[in-house]
Amino acid sequence: MLSKEKLERINELSKKSKTIGLSIEEAKQQSALRKEYLETFRSTMRDTIESVKVIDPSGNDVTPLKVQQAKKDKFLN
């Protein structure tokens, strides 16, 4: 998870870009922070999805095979 300071800086740069614009250095910083945010978000989402087990009303495990395989791969590594 990103630090509170980084999230605040992302929001600050976003507001500034909509009003007065960003300098070249600020635009580079914004891009780097956004990239880091997306990587963190995707990693967290992937971990969440891989930890889910889907059960139908009959009690059968109907977790998609792709998710089951990802769990196995993660466990083996």
PDB file with SEQRES, HELIX, SHEET and CRYST1 records, atoms N, CA, C and O in Angstrom:
SEQRES   1 A   77  MET LEU SER LYS GLU LYS LEU GLU ARG ILE ASN GLU LEU          
SEQRES   2 A   77  SER LYS LYS SER LYS THR ILE GLY LEU SER ILE GLU GLU          
SEQRES   3 A   77  ALA LYS GLN GLN SER ALA LEU ARG LYS GLU TYR LEU GLU          
SEQRES   4 A   77  THR PHE ARG SER THR MET ARG ASP THR ILE GLU SER VAL          
SEQRES   5 A   77  LYS VAL ILE ASP PRO SER GLY ASN ASP VAL THR PRO LEU          
SEQRES   6 A   77  LYS VAL GLN GLN ALA LYS LYS ASP LYS PHE LEU ASN              
HELIX    1 AA1 LYS A    4  THR A   19  1                                  16    
HELIX    2 AA2 ILE A   24  GLU A   50  1                                  27    
HELIX    3 AA3 LEU A   65  LEU A   76  1                                  12    
CRYST1    1.000    1.000    1.000  90.00  90.00  90.00 P 1           1          
ATOM      1  N   MET A   1       0.846  -1.174   0.000  1.00  0.00           N  
ATOM      2  CA  MET A   1       0.000   0.000   0.000  1.00  0.00           C  
ATOM      3  C   MET A   1       0.895   1.243   0.000  1.00  0.00           C  
ATOM      4  O   MET A   1       1.939   1.275   0.651  1.00  0.00           O  
ATOM      5  N   LEU A   2       0.475   2.229  -0.721  1.00  0.00           N  
ATOM      6  CA  LEU A   2       1.227   3.472  -0.775  1.00  0.00           C  
ATOM      7  C   LEU A   2       1.059   4.259   0.525  1.00  0.00           C  
ATOM      8  O   LEU A   2       0.035   4.175   1.202  1.00  0.00           O  
ATOM      9  N   SER A   3       2.078   5.010   0.839  1.00  0.00           N  
ATOM     10  CA  SER A   3       2.015   5.826   2.056  1.00  0.00           C  
ATOM     11  C   SER A   3       1.001   6.950   1.878  1.00  0.00           C  
ATOM     12  O   SER A   3       0.646   7.334   0.763  1.00  0.00           O  
ATOM     13  N   LYS A   4       0.556   7.453   3.001  1.00  0.00           N  
ATOM     14  CA  LYS A   4      -0.417   8.547   2.990  1.00  0.00           C  
ATOM     15  C   LYS A   4       0.159   9.775   2.286  1.00  0.00           C  
ATOM     16  O   LYS A   4      -0.552  10.488   1.579  1.00  0.00           O  
ATOM     17  N   GLU A   5       1.443  10.007   2.487  1.00  0.00           N  
ATOM     18  CA  GLU A   5       2.092  11.161   1.874  1.00  0.00           C  
ATOM     19  C   GLU A   5       2.082  11.064   0.344  1.00  0.00           C  
ATOM     20  O   GLU A   5       1.848  12.053  -0.350  1.00  0.00           O  
ATOM     21  N   LYS A   6       2.341   9.858  -0.165  1.00  0.00           N  
ATOM     22  CA  LYS A   6       2.344   9.669  -1.620  1.00  0.00           C  
ATOM     23  C   LYS A   6       0.949   9.854  -2.201  1.00  0.00           C  
ATOM     24  O   LYS A   6       0.791  10.459  -3.261  1.00  0.00           O  
ATOM     25  N   LEU A   7      -0.060   9.335  -1.512  1.00  0.00           N  
ATOM     26  CA  LEU A   7      -1.434   9.505  -1.987  1.00  0.00           C  
ATOM     27  C   LEU A   7      -1.835  10.981  -1.979  1.00  0.00           C  
ATOM     28  O   LEU A   7      -2.488  11.464  -2.904  1.00  0.00           O  
ATOM     29  N   GLU A   8      -1.434  11.683  -0.927  1.00  0.00           N  
ATOM     30  CA  GLU A   8      -1.729  13.116  -0.865  1.00  0.00           C  
ATOM     31  C   GLU A   8      -1.031  13.860  -2.000  1.00  0.00           C  
ATOM     32  O   GLU A   8      -1.601  14.779  -2.589  1.00  0.00           O  
ATOM     33  N   ARG A   9       0.210  13.460  -2.306  1.00  0.00           N  
ATOM     34  CA  ARG A   9       0.954  14.117  -3.388  1.00  0.00           C  
ATOM     35  C   ARG A   9       0.300  13.835  -4.741  1.00  0.00           C  
ATOM     36  O   ARG A   9       0.234  14.724  -5.589  1.00  0.00           O  
ATOM     37  N   ILE A  10      -0.178  12.622  -4.950  1.00  0.00           N  
ATOM     38  CA  ILE A  10      -0.891  12.293  -6.192  1.00  0.00           C  
ATOM     39  C   ILE A  10      -2.102  13.209  -6.348  1.00  0.00           C  
ATOM     40  O   ILE A  10      -2.324  13.769  -7.422  1.00  0.00           O  
ATOM     41  N   ASN A  11      -2.879  13.362  -5.287  1.00  0.00           N  
ATOM     42  CA  ASN A  11      -4.071  14.215  -5.334  1.00  0.00           C  
ATOM     43  C   ASN A  11      -3.701  15.679  -5.548  1.00  0.00           C  
ATOM     44  O   ASN A  11      -4.368  16.395  -6.293  1.00  0.00           O  
ATOM     45  N   GLU A  12      -2.638  16.111  -4.892  1.00  0.00           N  
ATOM     46  CA  GLU A  12      -2.184  17.492  -5.025  1.00  0.00           C  
ATOM     47  C   GLU A  12      -1.771  17.786  -6.473  1.00  0.00           C  
ATOM     48  O   GLU A  12      -2.143  18.816  -7.035  1.00  0.00           O  
ATOM     49  N   LEU A  13      -1.006  16.878  -7.064  1.00  0.00           N  
ATOM     50  CA  LEU A  13      -0.571  17.066  -8.454  1.00  0.00           C  
ATOM     51  C   LEU A  13      -1.752  17.002  -9.420  1.00  0.00           C  
ATOM     52  O   LEU A  13      -1.774  17.715 -10.423  1.00  0.00           O  
ATOM     53  N   SER A  14      -2.717  16.163  -9.126  1.00  0.00           N  
ATOM     54  CA  SER A  14      -3.900  16.059  -9.974  1.00  0.00           C  
ATOM     55  C   SER A  14      -4.685  17.363  -9.980  1.00  0.00           C  
ATOM     56  O   SER A  14      -5.094  17.850 -11.034  1.00  0.00           O  
ATOM     57  N   LYS A  15      -4.889  17.919  -8.796  1.00  0.00           N  
ATOM     58  CA  LYS A  15      -5.609  19.192  -8.700  1.00  0.00           C  
ATOM     59  C   LYS A  15      -4.852  20.307  -9.411  1.00  0.00           C  
ATOM     60  O   LYS A  15      -5.443  21.126 -10.114  1.00  0.00           O  
ATOM     61  N   LYS A  16      -3.541  20.324  -9.219  1.00  0.00           N  
ATOM     62  CA  LYS A  16      -2.721  21.363  -9.841  1.00  0.00           C  
ATOM     63  C   LYS A  16      -2.750  21.241 -11.367  1.00  0.00           C  
ATOM     64  O   LYS A  16      -2.801  22.248 -12.073  1.00  0.00           O  
ATOM     65  N   SER A  17      -2.717  20.005 -11.869  1.00  0.00           N  
ATOM     66  CA  SER A  17      -2.719  19.815 -13.324  1.00  0.00           C  
ATOM     67  C   SER A  17      -4.029  20.294 -13.953  1.00  0.00           C  
ATOM     68  O   SER A  17      -4.050  20.722 -15.107  1.00  0.00           O  
ATOM     69  N   LYS A  18      -5.113  20.218 -13.189  1.00  0.00           N  
ATOM     70  CA  LYS A  18      -6.414  20.659 -13.698  1.00  0.00           C  
ATOM     71  C   LYS A  18      -6.592  22.169 -13.638  1.00  0.00           C  
ATOM     72  O   LYS A  18      -7.413  22.732 -14.362  1.00  0.00           O  
ATOM     73  N   THR A  19      -5.826  22.822 -12.780  1.00  0.00           N  
ATOM     74  CA  THR A  19      -5.986  24.268 -12.624  1.00  0.00           C  
ATOM     75  C   THR A  19      -4.904  25.047 -13.369  1.00  0.00           C  
ATOM     76  O   THR A  19      -5.192  25.683 -14.383  1.00  0.00           O  
ATOM     77  N   ILE A  20      -3.675  25.005 -12.882  1.00  0.00           N  
ATOM     78  CA  ILE A  20      -2.624  25.848 -13.477  1.00  0.00           C  
ATOM     79  C   ILE A  20      -1.619  25.074 -14.319  1.00  0.00           C  
ATOM     80  O   ILE A  20      -0.791  25.676 -15.002  1.00  0.00           O  
ATOM     81  N   GLY A  21      -1.680  23.764 -14.278  1.00  0.00           N  
ATOM     82  CA  GLY A  21      -0.750  22.950 -15.048  1.00  0.00           C  
ATOM     83  C   GLY A  21       0.469  22.563 -14.222  1.00  0.00           C  
ATOM     84  O   GLY A  21       0.720  23.113 -13.149  1.00  0.00           O  
ATOM     85  N   LEU A  22       1.220  21.599 -14.753  1.00  0.00           N  
ATOM     86  CA  LEU A  22       2.379  21.069 -14.050  1.00  0.00           C  
ATOM     87  C   LEU A  22       3.658  21.413 -14.790  1.00  0.00           C  
ATOM     88  O   LEU A  22       3.671  21.544 -16.014  1.00  0.00           O  
ATOM     89  N   SER A  23       4.733  21.557 -14.026  1.00  0.00           N  
ATOM     90  CA  SER A  23       6.047  21.712 -14.648  1.00  0.00           C  
ATOM     91  C   SER A  23       6.481  20.335 -15.171  1.00  0.00           C  
ATOM     92  O   SER A  23       5.840  19.326 -14.879  1.00  0.00           O  
ATOM     93  N   ILE A  24       7.545  20.303 -15.925  1.00  0.00           N  
ATOM     94  CA  ILE A  24       8.036  19.034 -16.475  1.00  0.00           C  
ATOM     95  C   ILE A  24       8.408  18.073 -15.351  1.00  0.00           C  
ATOM     96  O   ILE A  24       8.101  16.884 -15.421  1.00  0.00           O  
ATOM     97  N   GLU A  25       9.070  18.588 -14.312  1.00  0.00           N  
ATOM     98  CA  GLU A  25       9.465  17.743 -13.183  1.00  0.00           C  
ATOM     99  C   GLU A  25       8.243  17.195 -12.440  1.00  0.00           C  
ATOM    100  O   GLU A  25       8.224  16.032 -12.038  1.00  0.00           O  
ATOM    101  N   GLU A  26       7.235  18.035 -12.264  1.00  0.00           N  
ATOM    102  CA  GLU A  26       6.018  17.596 -11.582  1.00  0.00           C  
ATOM    103  C   GLU A  26       5.267  16.560 -12.415  1.00  0.00           C  
ATOM    104  O   GLU A  26       4.704  15.614 -11.863  1.00  0.00           O  
ATOM    105  N   ALA A  27       5.254  16.728 -13.721  1.00  0.00           N  
ATOM    106  CA  ALA A  27       4.592  15.754 -14.590  1.00  0.00           C  
ATOM    107  C   ALA A  27       5.299  14.401 -14.515  1.00  0.00           C  
ATOM    108  O   ALA A  27       4.648  13.356 -14.504  1.00  0.00           O  
ATOM    109  N   LYS A  28       6.629  14.421 -14.463  1.00  0.00           N  
ATOM    110  CA  LYS A  28       7.385  13.168 -14.332  1.00  0.00           C  
ATOM    111  C   LYS A  28       7.102  12.512 -12.983  1.00  0.00           C  
ATOM    112  O   LYS A  28       6.940  11.295 -12.896  1.00  0.00           O  
ATOM    113  N   GLN A  29       7.043  13.328 -11.935  1.00  0.00           N  
ATOM    114  CA  GLN A  29       6.747  12.798 -10.607  1.00  0.00           C  
ATOM    115  C   GLN A  29       5.340  12.208 -10.567  1.00  0.00           C  
ATOM    116  O   GLN A  29       5.128  11.142  -9.989  1.00  0.00           O  
ATOM    117  N   GLN A  30       4.387  12.895 -11.178  1.00  0.00           N  
ATOM    118  CA  GLN A  30       3.008  12.410 -11.217  1.00  0.00           C  
ATOM    119  C   GLN A  30       2.938  11.068 -11.937  1.00  0.00           C  
ATOM    120  O   GLN A  30       2.258  10.148 -11.484  1.00  0.00           O  
ATOM    121  N   SER A  31       3.634  10.965 -13.043  1.00  0.00           N  
ATOM    122  CA  SER A  31       3.644   9.725 -13.810  1.00  0.00           C  
ATOM    123  C   SER A  31       4.243   8.576 -12.997  1.00  0.00           C  
ATOM    124  O   SER A  31       3.704   7.469 -12.992  1.00  0.00           O  
ATOM    125  N   ALA A  32       5.345   8.838 -12.317  1.00  0.00           N  
ATOM    126  CA  ALA A  32       5.987   7.808 -11.496  1.00  0.00           C  
ATOM    127  C   ALA A  32       5.093   7.379 -10.341  1.00  0.00           C  
ATOM    128  O   ALA A  32       4.986   6.190 -10.040  1.00  0.00           O  
ATOM    129  N   LEU A  33       4.452   8.348  -9.696  1.00  0.00           N  
ATOM    130  CA  LEU A  33       3.561   8.026  -8.580  1.00  0.00           C  
ATOM    131  C   LEU A  33       2.348   7.227  -9.047  1.00  0.00           C  
ATOM    132  O   LEU A  33       1.920   6.290  -8.373  1.00  0.00           O  
ATOM    133  N   ARG A  34       1.802   7.595 -10.189  1.00  0.00           N  
ATOM    134  CA  ARG A  34       0.652   6.853 -10.738  1.00  0.00           C  
ATOM    135  C   ARG A  34       1.047   5.420 -11.066  1.00  0.00           C  
ATOM    136  O   ARG A  34       0.295   4.483 -10.798  1.00  0.00           O  
ATOM    137  N   LYS A  35       2.236   5.256 -11.650  1.00  0.00           N  
ATOM    138  CA  LYS A  35       2.714   3.919 -11.996  1.00  0.00           C  
ATOM    139  C   LYS A  35       2.862   3.066 -10.737  1.00  0.00           C  
ATOM    140  O   LYS A  35       2.438   1.911 -10.706  1.00  0.00           O  
ATOM    141  N   GLU A  36       3.464   3.644  -9.703  1.00  0.00           N  
ATOM    142  CA  GLU A  36       3.630   2.926  -8.439  1.00  0.00           C  
ATOM    143  C   GLU A  36       2.279   2.573  -7.830  1.00  0.00           C  
ATOM    144  O   GLU A  36       2.097   1.470  -7.313  1.00  0.00           O  
ATOM    145  N   TYR A  37       1.330   3.509  -7.890  1.00  0.00           N  
ATOM    146  CA  TYR A  37      -0.014   3.267  -7.359  1.00  0.00           C  
ATOM    147  C   TYR A  37      -0.682   2.101  -8.095  1.00  0.00           C  
ATOM    148  O   TYR A  37      -1.251   1.212  -7.462  1.00  0.00           O  
ATOM    149  N   LEU A  38      -0.612   2.105  -9.422  1.00  0.00           N  
ATOM    150  CA  LEU A  38      -1.250   1.048 -10.202  1.00  0.00           C  
ATOM    151  C   LEU A  38      -0.610  -0.313  -9.944  1.00  0.00           C  
ATOM    152  O   LEU A  38      -1.313  -1.319  -9.852  1.00  0.00           O  
ATOM    153  N   GLU A  39       0.709  -0.351  -9.827  1.00  0.00           N  
ATOM    154  CA  GLU A  39       1.390  -1.615  -9.531  1.00  0.00           C  
ATOM    155  C   GLU A  39       0.936  -2.168  -8.184  1.00  0.00           C  
ATOM    156  O   GLU A  39       0.680  -3.365  -8.047  1.00  0.00           O  
ATOM    157  N   THR A  40       0.841  -1.289  -7.200  1.00  0.00           N  
ATOM    158  CA  THR A  40       0.393  -1.699  -5.868  1.00  0.00           C  
ATOM    159  C   THR A  40      -1.048  -2.177  -5.905  1.00  0.00           C  
ATOM    160  O   THR A  40      -1.378  -3.209  -5.321  1.00  0.00           O  
ATOM    161  N   PHE A  41      -1.911  -1.430  -6.591  1.00  0.00           N  
ATOM    162  CA  PHE A  41      -3.316  -1.800  -6.692  1.00  0.00           C  
ATOM    163  C   PHE A  41      -3.473  -3.164  -7.369  1.00  0.00           C  
ATOM    164  O   PHE A  41      -4.214  -4.022  -6.890  1.00  0.00           O  
ATOM    165  N   ARG A  42      -2.772  -3.352  -8.480  1.00  0.00           N  
ATOM    166  CA  ARG A  42      -2.889  -4.621  -9.221  1.00  0.00           C  
ATOM    167  C   ARG A  42      -2.396  -5.800  -8.392  1.00  0.00           C  
ATOM    168  O   ARG A  42      -3.002  -6.871  -8.403  1.00  0.00           O  
ATOM    169  N   SER A  43      -1.314  -5.603  -7.685  1.00  0.00           N  
ATOM    170  CA  SER A  43      -0.773  -6.664  -6.837  1.00  0.00           C  
ATOM    171  C   SER A  43      -1.767  -7.043  -5.742  1.00  0.00           C  
ATOM    172  O   SER A  43      -2.001  -8.226  -5.491  1.00  0.00           O  
ATOM    173  N   THR A  44      -2.341  -6.050  -5.100  1.00  0.00           N  
ATOM    174  CA  THR A  44      -3.321  -6.290  -4.048  1.00  0.00           C  
ATOM    175  C   THR A  44      -4.565  -6.985  -4.602  1.00  0.00           C  
ATOM    176  O   THR A  44      -5.097  -7.907  -3.985  1.00  0.00           O  
ATOM    177  N   MET A  45      -5.022  -6.534  -5.770  1.00  0.00           N  
ATOM    178  CA  MET A  45      -6.208  -7.137  -6.388  1.00  0.00           C  
ATOM    179  C   MET A  45      -5.924  -8.591  -6.776  1.00  0.00           C  
ATOM    180  O   MET A  45      -6.763  -9.469  -6.573  1.00  0.00           O  
ATOM    181  N   ARG A  46      -4.747  -8.835  -7.331  1.00  0.00           N  
ATOM    182  CA  ARG A  46      -4.369 -10.191  -7.720  1.00  0.00           C  
ATOM    183  C   ARG A  46      -4.357 -11.106  -6.496  1.00  0.00           C  
ATOM    184  O   ARG A  46      -4.871 -12.223  -6.556  1.00  0.00           O  
ATOM    185  N   ASP A  47      -3.777 -10.645  -5.390  1.00  0.00           N  
ATOM    186  CA  ASP A  47      -3.746 -11.438  -4.157  1.00  0.00           C  
ATOM    187  C   ASP A  47      -5.154 -11.716  -3.649  1.00  0.00           C  
ATOM    188  O   ASP A  47      -5.440 -12.817  -3.178  1.00  0.00           O  
ATOM    189  N   THR A  48      -6.027 -10.731  -3.743  1.00  0.00           N  
ATOM    190  CA  THR A  48      -7.411 -10.898  -3.297  1.00  0.00           C  
ATOM    191  C   THR A  48      -8.132 -11.934  -4.144  1.00  0.00           C  
ATOM    192  O   THR A  48      -8.794 -12.824  -3.610  1.00  0.00           O  
ATOM    193  N   ILE A  49      -8.009 -11.824  -5.451  1.00  0.00           N  
ATOM    194  CA  ILE A  49      -8.685 -12.760  -6.352  1.00  0.00           C  
ATOM    195  C   ILE A  49      -8.168 -14.182  -6.159  1.00  0.00           C  
ATOM    196  O   ILE A  49      -8.942 -15.139  -6.167  1.00  0.00           O  
ATOM    197  N   GLU A  50      -6.856 -14.312  -5.985  1.00  0.00           N  
ATOM    198  CA  GLU A  50      -6.277 -15.642  -5.817  1.00  0.00           C  
ATOM    199  C   GLU A  50      -6.661 -16.289  -4.496  1.00  0.00           C  
ATOM    200  O   GLU A  50      -6.531 -17.505  -4.351  1.00  0.00           O  
ATOM    201  N   SER A  51      -7.127 -15.516  -3.536  1.00  0.00           N  
ATOM    202  CA  SER A  51      -7.519 -16.091  -2.253  1.00  0.00           C  
ATOM    203  C   SER A  51      -9.001 -16.447  -2.185  1.00  0.00           C  
ATOM    204  O   SER A  51      -9.468 -16.970  -1.173  1.00  0.00           O  
ATOM    205  N   VAL A  52      -9.743 -16.168  -3.257  1.00  0.00           N  
ATOM    206  CA  VAL A  52     -11.185 -16.421  -3.280  1.00  0.00           C  
ATOM    207  C   VAL A  52     -11.469 -17.858  -3.720  1.00  0.00           C  
ATOM    208  O   VAL A  52     -10.811 -18.394  -4.612  1.00  0.00           O  
ATOM    209  N   LYS A  53     -12.444 -18.454  -3.084  1.00  0.00           N  
ATOM    210  CA  LYS A  53     -12.931 -19.772  -3.482  1.00  0.00           C  
ATOM    211  C   LYS A  53     -14.418 -19.617  -3.767  1.00  0.00           C  
ATOM    212  O   LYS A  53     -15.166 -19.147  -2.909  1.00  0.00           O  
ATOM    213  N   VAL A  54     -14.852 -20.003  -4.953  1.00  0.00           N  
ATOM    214  CA  VAL A  54     -16.245 -19.826  -5.371  1.00  0.00           C  
ATOM    215  C   VAL A  54     -16.985 -21.148  -5.189  1.00  0.00           C  
ATOM    216  O   VAL A  54     -16.573 -22.187  -5.705  1.00  0.00           O  
ATOM    217  N   ILE A  55     -18.086 -21.084  -4.446  1.00  0.00           N  
ATOM    218  CA  ILE A  55     -18.923 -22.258  -4.180  1.00  0.00           C  
ATOM    219  C   ILE A  55     -20.321 -21.992  -4.721  1.00  0.00           C  
ATOM    220  O   ILE A  55     -20.914 -20.952  -4.434  1.00  0.00           O  
ATOM    221  N   ASP A  56     -20.851 -22.937  -5.511  1.00  0.00           N  
ATOM    222  CA  ASP A  56     -22.207 -22.775  -6.030  1.00  0.00           C  
ATOM    223  C   ASP A  56     -23.221 -23.180  -4.959  1.00  0.00           C  
ATOM    224  O   ASP A  56     -22.836 -23.703  -3.913  1.00  0.00           O  
ATOM    225  N   PRO A  57     -24.521 -22.943  -5.210  1.00  0.00           N  
ATOM    226  CA  PRO A  57     -25.549 -23.254  -4.189  1.00  0.00           C  
ATOM    227  C   PRO A  57     -25.580 -24.728  -3.772  1.00  0.00           C  
ATOM    228  O   PRO A  57     -26.054 -25.051  -2.682  1.00  0.00           O  
ATOM    229  N   SER A  58     -25.081 -25.620  -4.627  1.00  0.00           N  
ATOM    230  CA  SER A  58     -25.059 -27.048  -4.286  1.00  0.00           C  
ATOM    231  C   SER A  58     -23.864 -27.425  -3.426  1.00  0.00           C  
ATOM    232  O   SER A  58     -23.769 -28.554  -2.945  1.00  0.00           O  
ATOM    233  N   GLY A  59     -22.952 -26.479  -3.231  1.00  0.00           N  
ATOM    234  CA  GLY A  59     -21.777 -26.757  -2.412  1.00  0.00           C  
ATOM    235  C   GLY A  59     -20.559 -27.190  -3.204  1.00  0.00           C  
ATOM    236  O   GLY A  59     -19.550 -27.596  -2.627  1.00  0.00           O  
ATOM    237  N   ASN A  60     -20.649 -27.104  -4.531  1.00  0.00           N  
ATOM    238  CA  ASN A  60     -19.518 -27.505  -5.373  1.00  0.00           C  
ATOM    239  C   ASN A  60     -18.547 -26.341  -5.567  1.00  0.00           C  
ATOM    240  O   ASN A  60     -18.952 -25.185  -5.682  1.00  0.00           O  
ATOM    241  N   ASP A  61     -17.271 -26.672  -5.601  1.00  0.00           N  
ATOM    242  CA  ASP A  61     -16.246 -25.664  -5.858  1.00  0.00           C  
ATOM    243  C   ASP A  61     -16.258 -25.347  -7.354  1.00  0.00           C  
ATOM    244  O   ASP A  61     -15.950 -26.211  -8.176  1.00  0.00           O  
ATOM    245  N   VAL A  62     -16.609 -24.125  -7.702  1.00  0.00           N  
ATOM    246  CA  VAL A  62     -16.669 -23.699  -9.105  1.00  0.00           C  
ATOM    247  C   VAL A  62     -15.689 -22.549  -9.373  1.00  0.00           C  
ATOM    248  O   VAL A  62     -15.905 -21.711 -10.248  1.00  0.00           O  
ATOM    249  N   THR A  63     -14.617 -22.542  -8.597  1.00  0.00           N  
ATOM    250  CA  THR A  63     -13.586 -21.526  -8.789  1.00  0.00           C  
ATOM    251  C   THR A  63     -13.011 -21.692 -10.196  1.00  0.00           C  
ATOM    252  O   THR A  63     -12.677 -22.809 -10.591  1.00  0.00           O  
ATOM    253  N   PRO A  64     -12.888 -20.597 -10.963  1.00  0.00           N  
ATOM    254  CA  PRO A  64     -12.342 -20.702 -12.319  1.00  0.00           C  
ATOM    255  C   PRO A  64     -10.968 -21.374 -12.324  1.00  0.00           C  
ATOM    256  O   PRO A  64     -10.163 -21.162 -11.418  1.00  0.00           O  
ATOM    257  N   LEU A  65     -10.710 -22.179 -13.343  1.00  0.00           N  
ATOM    258  CA  LEU A  65      -9.455 -22.918 -13.433  1.00  0.00           C  
ATOM    259  C   LEU A  65      -8.244 -21.996 -13.445  1.00  0.00           C  
ATOM    260  O   LEU A  65      -7.196 -22.337 -12.896  1.00  0.00           O  
ATOM    261  N   LYS A  66      -8.383 -20.841 -14.063  1.00  0.00           N  
ATOM    262  CA  LYS A  66      -7.275 -19.897 -14.118  1.00  0.00           C  
ATOM    263  C   LYS A  66      -6.886 -19.441 -12.708  1.00  0.00           C  
ATOM    264  O   LYS A  66      -5.701 -19.293 -12.409  1.00  0.00           O  
ATOM    265  N   VAL A  67      -7.863 -19.223 -11.858  1.00  0.00           N  
ATOM    266  CA  VAL A  67      -7.596 -18.807 -10.481  1.00  0.00           C  
ATOM    267  C   VAL A  67      -6.990 -19.972  -9.698  1.00  0.00           C  
ATOM    268  O   VAL A  67      -6.057 -19.780  -8.919  1.00  0.00           O  
ATOM    269  N   GLN A  68      -7.517 -21.174  -9.904  1.00  0.00           N  
ATOM    270  CA  GLN A  68      -6.972 -22.338  -9.224  1.00  0.00           C  
ATOM    271  C   GLN A  68      -5.512 -22.542  -9.604  1.00  0.00           C  
ATOM    272  O   GLN A  68      -4.683 -22.835  -8.742  1.00  0.00           O  
ATOM    273  N   GLN A  69      -5.190 -22.392 -10.880  1.00  0.00           N  
ATOM    274  CA  GLN A  69      -3.818 -22.562 -11.346  1.00  0.00           C  
ATOM    275  C   GLN A  69      -2.913 -21.479 -10.774  1.00  0.00           C  
ATOM    276  O   GLN A  69      -1.772 -21.759 -10.406  1.00  0.00           O  
ATOM    277  N   ALA A  70      -3.400 -20.259 -10.695  1.00  0.00           N  
ATOM    278  CA  ALA A  70      -2.613 -19.170 -10.130  1.00  0.00           C  
ATOM    279  C   ALA A  70      -2.297 -19.450  -8.661  1.00  0.00           C  
ATOM    280  O   ALA A  70      -1.193 -19.162  -8.199  1.00  0.00           O  
ATOM    281  N   LYS A  71      -3.258 -20.009  -7.926  1.00  0.00           N  
ATOM    282  CA  LYS A  71      -3.023 -20.374  -6.529  1.00  0.00           C  
ATOM    283  C   LYS A  71      -1.928 -21.422  -6.422  1.00  0.00           C  
ATOM    284  O   LYS A  71      -1.038 -21.317  -5.578  1.00  0.00           O  
ATOM    285  N   LYS A  72      -1.998 -22.447  -7.293  1.00  0.00           N  
ATOM    286  CA  LYS A  72      -0.984 -23.502  -7.283  1.00  0.00           C  
ATOM    287  C   LYS A  72       0.390 -22.948  -7.616  1.00  0.00           C  
ATOM    288  O   LYS A  72       1.377 -23.281  -6.959  1.00  0.00           O  
ATOM    289  N   ASP A  73       0.454 -22.105  -8.631  1.00  0.00           N  
ATOM    290  CA  ASP A  73       1.725 -21.515  -9.048  1.00  0.00           C  
ATOM    291  C   ASP A  73       2.322 -20.664  -7.929  1.00  0.00           C  
ATOM    292  O   ASP A  73       3.530 -20.704  -7.694  1.00  0.00           O  
ATOM    293  N   LYS A  74       1.493 -19.909  -7.251  1.00  0.00           N  
ATOM    294  CA  LYS A  74       1.945 -19.042  -6.167  1.00  0.00           C  
ATOM    295  C   LYS A  74       2.474 -19.886  -5.013  1.00  0.00           C  
ATOM    296  O   LYS A  74       3.484 -19.550  -4.395  1.00  0.00           O  
ATOM    297  N   PHE A  75       1.780 -20.982  -4.733  1.00  0.00           N  
ATOM    298  CA  PHE A  75       2.164 -21.847  -3.635  1.00  0.00           C  
ATOM    299  C   PHE A  75       3.503 -22.543  -3.920  1.00  0.00           C  
ATOM    300  O   PHE A  75       4.330 -22.710  -3.024  1.00  0.00           O  
ATOM    301  N   LEU A  76       3.700 -22.946  -5.183  1.00  0.00           N  
ATOM    302  CA  LEU A  76       4.921 -23.654  -5.562  1.00  0.00           C  
ATOM    303  C   LEU A  76       6.138 -22.738  -5.599  1.00  0.00           C  
ATOM    304  O   LEU A  76       7.267 -23.190  -5.406  1.00  0.00           O  
ATOM    305  N   ASN A  77       5.911 -21.469  -5.842  1.00  0.00           N  
ATOM    306  CA  ASN A  77       7.050 -20.530  -5.921  1.00  0.00           C  
ATOM    307  C   ASN A  77       7.324 -19.970  -4.599  1.00  0.00           C  
ATOM    308  O   ASN A  77       8.241 -19.161  -4.449  1.00  0.00           O  
TER     309      ASN A  77                                                      
END                                                                             
